[in-house]
Amino acid sequence: MTLTDAIQLAKEGKSVEWSTIIIAVYKEKYFVTSKYIKNDADIKKILNEAYVKALSNITFLSNPADFSKWIGIVIANIAKTLLQGKNTSMFAEEKQNTAADSYKSFPKGNINFNANSLALSNEEIKKISAALLSPLTNAQKVSLLLYCFEDLSAAEISKSLQCTEKAVHSFLNNGIHTVKTKIAELQKSNSKLSVISNPVSFLTYILNSEFDLFDYNLADATINKIIEDAAAVVAEKNYKAEEKEQENVSEEENETEEKPASSNKKAIIIAAVLLIVIAGIVFAVINITKKPSAPVNNSNTVSDISDLSESDTEALTDESASETETESSSDISQTNETTSSSSTRAPQSTRPSYTQPNTRPQTSYTTTTAPAGTTAFPSTTLPPATEATTAPTTSTTQTTTTSAPEPDPEPEPTPDPVPEEPDNQPENN
């Protein structure tokens, strides 16, 4: 079975051909990883983790022909974490020794020499490979291996190493400059290399030749370990996917159950709003159709009073007169009480008093002699109410009642004070 067919089955969820996928490129990935990772256990650990990730996420691989590049990116990413450790600046941009993007002036596929004419032995190939890679930094070494042997672009390398593309350009420029300088040194000691002018194509040739010489027997235990770990990861992912699907189904069922309740709430709200609108319309119609009450005409009061019959007028006058007499009697009684209390406080003078004619109420003024050191106040004494005193008040009240529109009586006028008569001259003895 071909690698493409095995990948297609794996994308369908069938793991029967996972071993085919592992064996297809395992030797190649082990070889390139061994160029910057020297410990065999570390190399196997990196490859195991990379294959598990690749097999468990095989559905994301769109083109099976790109599987070698795809897993190469995964391997380089895992190896980069192991290489840098705590040195986070290992894959930072380097200061370039040459012009920017000078590596592009050396095409990878332009081999300007005859490989057969070189006639390099296996030992010479291994020594030259080691000599070209040893002076490189880890960032330059990984970048050149991915660029020359894995045939990745600068953008793909930056994705693999999780650094900027500008940093990858600096790694490639400085790395190729170092390789070119090393080739010039080797040419002095080996005349076969005098025809080499493109450092990129020569490094690619040396790496491919060394890989052809690389002998590695992939143990079954290694393959089985990868398959077991990958199967466990896939099973866990499937279990989580099923749980998520069940949660989604439960949520959909809950939403389906909640929909009728929410629709009922909406119907109730709509009905309430409609009732409020209808009630408002009815209230407005009632207010419009309701006839306004006639305004009260206060001017009719006077005319109504004028329209009263003579008998009604006399009745009103008599009633007002009686009320006035009652009030006058009350006022006179109060005045008498005041006068009597005043008479009690001070002795009445023997001086004769002036009596006012009967045309108005009589008022008596009495002068009291106060003891030494005190001030004497006049005492006023009102006579008891008689017919002569009440008659003018009644007459006046009647006239006022008939002339005014309101029945309330006017207050009784206060009698004018009567000047006191001069004291009699004392008689001569």
C-alpha positions as CSV (number, residue, x, y, z in Angstrom):
1,M,0.0,0.0,0.0
2,T,1.3,3.5,-0.9
3,L,1.7,6.3,1.6
4,T,-1.1,8.3,-0.1
5,D,-3.6,5.4,0.3
6,A,-2.6,4.8,3.9
7,I,-3.1,8.5,4.7
8,Q,-6.5,8.5,3.1
9,L,-7.6,5.6,5.3
10,A,-6.2,7.3,8.4
11,K,-8.2,10.4,7.5
12,E,-11.3,8.2,7.4
13,G,-10.6,7.1,11.0
14,K,-9.0,3.7,10.1
15,S,-5.7,3.0,11.9
16,V,-4.9,-0.3,10.1
17,E,-2.2,1.4,8.0
18,W,-0.7,3.6,10.6
19,S,2.5,1.5,10.5
20,T,2.8,2.3,6.8
21,I,2.7,6.0,7.5
22,I,5.3,5.7,10.2
23,I,7.8,3.6,8.3
24,A,7.5,5.7,5.1
25,V,9.5,8.8,6.4
26,Y,10.8,7.7,9.8
27,K,14.4,7.0,8.7
28,E,14.5,10.4,6.9
29,K,13.2,12.3,9.9
30,Y,15.6,10.5,12.3
31,F,18.5,11.3,10.0
32,V,17.8,15.1,9.8
33,T,17.0,15.3,13.5
34,S,20.2,13.6,14.4
35,K,22.2,16.5,12.8
36,Y,21.3,18.8,15.6
37,I,20.1,16.4,18.4
38,K,22.9,14.0,19.3
39,N,21.2,11.8,22.0
40,D,19.4,8.8,20.5
41,A,16.8,8.7,23.3
42,D,16.0,12.4,22.8
43,I,15.6,11.8,19.0
44,K,13.2,8.9,19.6
45,K,11.2,10.9,22.1
46,I,10.9,13.8,19.7
47,L,9.9,11.6,16.8
48,N,7.4,9.7,19.0
49,E,5.7,12.9,20.1
50,A,5.7,14.3,16.5
51,Y,4.1,11.1,15.0
52,V,1.5,10.9,17.7
53,K,0.5,14.5,16.9
54,A,0.5,13.8,13.2
55,L,-1.6,10.7,13.3
56,S,-4.1,12.1,15.8
57,N,-4.6,15.2,13.6
58,I,-4.2,13.6,10.2
59,T,-7.6,15.0,9.2
60,F,-6.0,18.5,8.9
61,L,-3.6,17.3,6.2
62,S,-5.2,18.5,3.0
63,N,-2.7,17.0,0.5
64,P,-1.1,13.5,1.3
65,A,1.9,14.4,-0.8
66,D,2.9,17.1,1.7
67,F,3.0,14.7,4.6
68,S,6.8,14.6,4.8
69,K,7.0,18.5,5.0
70,W,4.1,18.6,7.4
71,I,5.6,16.2,9.9
72,G,9.0,17.8,9.4
73,I,7.6,21.1,10.6
74,V,6.1,19.3,13.7
75,I,9.5,17.7,14.5
76,A,11.4,20.9,14.2
77,N,9.0,22.7,16.5
78,I,9.3,20.0,19.2
79,A,13.1,19.9,18.8
80,K,13.4,23.7,19.0
81,T,11.7,23.6,22.5
82,L,14.3,21.0,23.6
83,L,17.3,22.9,22.1
84,Q,16.6,26.4,23.5
85,G,15.5,25.2,27.0
86,K,15.7,28.4,29.1
87,N,17.6,30.3,26.5
88,T,14.7,32.0,24.8
89,S,17.0,34.2,22.7
90,M,18.5,31.3,20.8
91,F,16.1,31.7,17.9
92,A,16.1,35.5,18.0
93,E,17.1,37.6,14.9
94,E,20.8,37.6,14.4
95,K,23.0,40.5,13.1
96,Q,23.7,39.7,9.5
97,N,27.2,39.6,8.1
98,T,26.1,39.9,4.5
99,A,23.5,41.8,2.5
100,A,19.9,41.0,3.2
101,D,18.5,37.9,1.5
102,S,21.9,37.1,0.0
103,Y,21.1,33.4,0.3
104,K,18.6,33.8,-2.5
105,S,21.5,34.3,-4.9
106,F,22.4,30.7,-4.5
107,P,19.6,28.5,-5.9
108,K,19.1,25.1,-4.3
109,G,18.6,23.1,-7.5
110,N,21.5,24.7,-9.5
111,I,24.2,22.0,-9.3
112,N,27.1,23.4,-11.4
113,F,29.4,20.4,-10.9
114,N,29.5,16.7,-11.9
115,A,28.9,14.6,-8.9
116,N,30.6,11.6,-10.5
117,S,33.7,13.6,-11.2
118,L,34.1,14.4,-7.6
119,A,34.5,10.8,-6.8
120,L,34.1,11.4,-3.0
121,S,34.4,8.4,-0.8
122,N,31.8,7.7,1.9
123,E,34.3,8.8,4.6
124,E,35.0,12.1,2.7
125,I,31.2,12.7,2.5
126,K,30.7,12.2,6.2
127,K,33.7,14.4,7.1
128,I,32.7,17.2,4.7
129,S,29.1,17.1,6.1
130,A,30.4,17.4,9.7
131,A,32.9,20.1,8.7
132,L,30.2,22.3,7.1
133,L,27.6,22.0,9.9
134,S,29.8,22.1,13.0
135,P,30.6,25.9,12.9
136,L,26.9,26.8,12.6
137,T,24.7,27.9,15.5
138,N,21.7,25.8,16.4
139,A,19.3,28.3,14.7
140,Q,21.5,28.4,11.6
141,K,21.9,24.6,11.5
142,V,18.2,23.9,11.9
143,S,17.2,26.5,9.3
144,L,19.7,25.2,6.7
145,L,18.6,21.6,7.2
146,L,15.0,22.5,6.8
147,Y,15.9,24.8,3.8
148,C,18.3,22.4,2.0
149,F,17.2,18.9,3.0
150,E,13.5,19.3,3.9
151,D,13.0,21.9,1.0
152,L,11.0,24.3,3.2
153,S,10.6,28.0,2.4
154,A,11.6,30.8,4.8
155,A,7.9,31.3,5.7
156,E,7.5,27.6,6.5
157,I,10.6,27.6,8.6
158,S,9.4,30.6,10.6
159,K,6.2,28.7,11.3
160,S,8.1,25.7,12.4
161,L,10.5,27.6,14.7
162,Q,7.8,30.0,15.8
163,C,9.9,33.1,15.0
164,T,9.7,36.0,12.6
165,E,10.5,35.4,8.9
166,K,13.1,38.2,9.2
167,A,14.9,36.1,11.8
168,V,14.9,33.1,9.5
169,H,16.5,35.3,6.7
170,S,19.2,36.2,9.2
171,F,19.8,32.5,10.0
172,L,20.0,31.5,6.4
173,N,22.2,34.5,5.3
174,N,24.7,34.0,8.1
175,G,24.6,30.2,7.8
176,I,25.3,30.2,4.1
177,H,28.1,32.7,4.5
178,T,29.7,30.4,7.1
179,V,29.3,27.4,4.8
180,K,30.9,29.3,1.9
181,T,33.8,30.3,4.0
182,K,34.3,26.7,5.1
183,I,34.1,25.3,1.6
184,A,36.9,27.8,0.6
185,E,39.1,26.3,3.4
186,L,38.3,22.7,2.3
187,Q,39.2,23.5,-1.3
188,K,42.8,24.3,-0.2
189,S,43.2,20.8,1.1
190,N,41.1,18.9,-1.4
191,S,41.5,19.8,-5.1
192,K,38.3,17.9,-5.9
193,L,36.3,20.7,-4.4
194,S,37.8,23.4,-6.6
195,V,34.8,23.2,-8.9
196,I,32.3,24.1,-6.1
197,S,30.9,27.7,-6.4
198,N,27.4,27.4,-5.0
199,P,27.5,26.6,-1.2
200,V,23.7,25.9,-1.1
201,S,23.7,23.3,-3.8
202,F,26.9,21.7,-2.5
203,L,25.5,21.4,1.0
204,T,22.2,19.9,-0.4
205,Y,24.3,17.3,-2.3
206,I,26.4,16.4,0.7
207,L,23.3,15.9,2.9
208,N,21.5,13.7,0.4
209,S,24.6,11.6,-0.2
210,E,25.1,11.1,3.5
211,F,21.4,10.0,3.9
212,D,21.9,7.4,1.2
213,L,24.8,6.0,3.3
214,F,22.7,6.2,6.5
215,D,21.8,2.8,7.8
216,Y,19.0,2.7,10.3
217,N,16.8,-0.2,11.2
218,L,13.6,0.9,12.7
219,A,12.7,-1.5,15.5
220,D,9.2,-2.9,15.8
221,A,9.1,-1.8,19.4
222,T,9.5,1.8,18.3
223,I,6.7,1.4,15.7
224,N,4.4,-0.3,18.2
225,K,5.1,2.4,20.8
226,I,4.1,5.2,18.4
227,I,0.9,3.3,17.4
228,E,-0.2,2.7,21.0
229,D,0.4,6.3,22.0
230,A,-1.4,7.7,19.0
231,A,-4.3,5.3,19.5
232,A,-4.7,6.5,23.1
233,V,-4.7,10.1,22.0
234,V,-7.2,9.4,19.3
235,A,-9.5,7.5,21.7
236,E,-9.4,10.4,24.2
237,K,-10.2,12.9,21.5
238,N,-13.1,10.7,20.3
239,Y,-14.4,10.4,23.8
240,K,-14.3,14.2,24.3
241,A,-16.0,14.7,21.0
242,E,-18.8,12.3,22.0
243,E,-19.2,14.1,25.3
244,K,-19.4,17.5,23.5
245,E,-21.9,16.1,21.1
246,Q,-24.1,14.8,23.9
247,E,-23.9,18.2,25.6
248,N,-24.9,19.9,22.4
249,V,-27.8,17.5,22.0
250,S,-28.9,18.1,25.6
251,E,-28.7,21.9,25.0
252,E,-30.8,21.5,21.9
253,E,-33.4,19.5,23.8
254,N,-33.5,22.1,26.6
255,E,-33.9,24.9,24.1
256,T,-36.7,22.9,22.4
257,E,-38.4,22.6,25.8
258,E,-37.9,26.2,26.6
259,K,-39.3,27.4,23.3
260,P,-43.0,26.8,24.2
261,A,-42.7,28.5,27.5
262,S,-41.0,31.5,26.0
263,S,-43.7,31.6,23.2
264,N,-46.4,31.5,25.9
265,K,-44.8,34.4,27.7
266,K,-44.6,36.3,24.5
267,A,-48.3,35.7,23.9
268,I,-49.2,36.8,27.4
269,I,-47.2,40.0,27.0
270,I,-48.7,40.8,23.6
271,A,-52.3,40.2,25.0
272,A,-51.6,42.5,27.9
273,V,-50.3,45.2,25.6
274,L,-53.4,44.9,23.4
275,L,-55.7,45.1,26.4
276,I,-54.0,48.3,27.5
277,V,-54.2,49.8,24.0
278,I,-57.9,48.9,23.7
279,A,-58.7,50.3,27.2
280,G,-56.9,53.5,26.2
281,I,-58.9,53.8,23.0
282,V,-62.2,53.2,24.8
283,F,-61.3,55.8,27.5
284,A,-60.5,58.3,24.8
285,V,-63.7,57.7,22.9
286,I,-65.8,58.1,26.1
287,N,-64.1,61.4,26.9
288,I,-64.7,62.7,23.3
289,T,-68.4,61.7,23.3
290,K,-69.1,63.0,26.8
291,K,-71.0,66.4,26.7
292,P,-69.3,69.1,28.8
293,S,-71.3,70.6,31.6
294,A,-72.7,74.2,31.3
295,P,-70.6,76.8,33.1
296,V,-72.1,78.4,36.2
297,N,-73.3,81.9,35.6
298,N,-72.8,83.9,38.8
299,S,-74.4,87.0,37.3
300,N,-77.8,85.3,37.7
301,T,-77.6,85.7,41.4
302,V,-78.3,89.4,41.5
303,S,-81.1,89.1,38.9
304,D,-82.6,86.2,40.9
305,I,-82.6,88.4,44.0
306,S,-84.2,91.2,42.1
307,D,-86.8,88.9,40.7
308,L,-88.0,87.9,44.2
309,S,-91.5,88.9,45.1
310,E,-92.4,91.6,47.5
311,S,-93.5,89.2,50.1
312,D,-90.2,87.3,49.9
313,T,-88.3,90.5,50.2
314,E,-90.2,91.5,53.3
315,A,-89.6,88.0,54.8
316,L,-85.9,88.3,54.2
317,T,-85.9,91.8,55.7
318,D,-87.7,90.7,58.8
319,E,-85.4,87.8,59.3
320,S,-82.3,90.0,59.0
321,A,-83.8,92.5,61.4
322,S,-84.4,89.9,64.0
323,E,-80.8,88.6,63.6
324,T,-79.6,92.2,64.0
325,E,-81.6,92.8,67.1
326,T,-80.2,89.6,68.7
327,E,-76.7,90.7,67.9
328,S,-77.3,94.2,69.2
329,S,-78.8,92.9,72.5
330,S,-75.8,90.7,72.9
331,D,-73.4,93.5,72.3
332,I,-75.2,95.8,74.8
333,S,-75.2,93.0,77.4
334,Q,-71.5,92.6,77.0
335,T,-71.1,96.3,77.4
336,N,-73.2,96.4,80.6
337,E,-71.1,93.6,82.1
338,T,-68.0,95.5,81.3
339,T,-69.4,98.7,82.9
340,S,-70.5,96.9,86.1
341,S,-67.1,95.4,86.5
342,S,-65.5,98.7,86.0
343,S,-67.8,100.2,88.6
344,T,-66.8,97.6,91.1
345,R,-63.1,98.4,90.7
346,A,-63.4,102.2,91.3
347,P,-65.9,104.3,93.4
348,Q,-68.3,106.4,91.4
349,S,-67.8,110.1,91.5
350,T,-70.5,112.4,92.9
351,R,-70.1,114.7,90.0
352,P,-73.3,115.0,87.9
353,S,-73.1,113.3,84.5
354,Y,-74.2,114.6,81.2
355,T,-77.1,112.7,79.7
356,Q,-77.2,112.3,75.9
357,P,-80.5,112.7,74.2
358,N,-82.5,109.6,73.3
359,T,-81.6,109.8,69.7
360,R,-78.5,107.7,70.4
361,P,-77.6,105.3,73.3
362,Q,-76.7,107.2,76.4
363,T,-73.3,106.8,77.9
364,S,-72.3,108.0,81.4
365,Y,-68.8,109.0,82.1
366,T,-67.7,109.1,85.7
367,T,-64.5,110.5,87.1
368,T,-62.9,108.7,90.0
369,T,-60.5,110.2,92.4
370,A,-57.4,108.0,92.5
371,P,-55.2,107.8,95.5
372,A,-51.9,109.7,95.6
373,G,-49.3,108.3,93.3
374,T,-51.8,106.7,90.9
375,T,-53.5,107.7,87.7
376,A,-57.3,108.0,87.5
377,F,-59.1,106.5,84.5
378,P,-62.6,107.5,83.5
379,S,-65.3,105.0,84.0
380,T,-67.9,104.6,81.4
381,T,-71.4,103.3,82.3
382,L,-73.9,102.3,79.6
383,P,-77.6,102.3,80.5
384,P,-79.6,99.2,80.0
385,A,-81.0,98.5,76.7
386,T,-84.3,100.3,76.0
387,E,-86.7,100.6,73.1
388,A,-85.3,104.1,72.4
389,T,-81.7,102.8,72.0
390,T,-82.6,99.7,70.0
391,A,-85.0,101.3,67.6
392,P,-82.3,103.3,65.7
393,T,-80.2,100.2,65.4
394,T,-83.0,98.2,64.0
395,S,-84.0,100.8,61.6
396,T,-80.4,101.2,60.4
397,T,-80.0,97.4,60.1
398,Q,-83.1,97.1,58.1
399,T,-82.0,99.7,55.6
400,T,-78.6,98.1,55.2
401,T,-80.1,94.7,54.7
402,T,-82.5,95.8,51.9
403,S,-79.8,97.7,50.1
404,A,-77.0,95.1,50.1
405,P,-77.1,91.8,48.2
406,E,-75.7,89.9,51.1
407,P,-77.7,89.1,54.3
408,D,-74.8,89.6,56.7
409,P,-75.4,92.7,59.0
410,E,-72.9,95.5,59.3
411,P,-71.2,96.0,62.7
412,E,-72.9,98.4,65.1
413,P,-71.2,101.8,65.0
414,T,-69.3,102.9,68.1
415,P,-70.9,105.9,69.8
416,D,-68.9,109.1,69.7
417,P,-67.3,110.0,73.0
418,V,-69.1,112.9,74.9
419,P,-66.8,115.5,76.3
420,E,-66.8,115.9,80.0
421,E,-68.3,119.0,81.6
422,P,-65.9,121.2,83.5
423,D,-65.8,120.8,87.2
424,N,-68.0,123.2,89.2
425,Q,-66.2,125.9,91.0
426,P,-65.8,125.2,94.7
427,E,-68.1,127.3,96.9
428,N,-66.6,130.0,99.1
429,N,-67.0,129.5,102.8
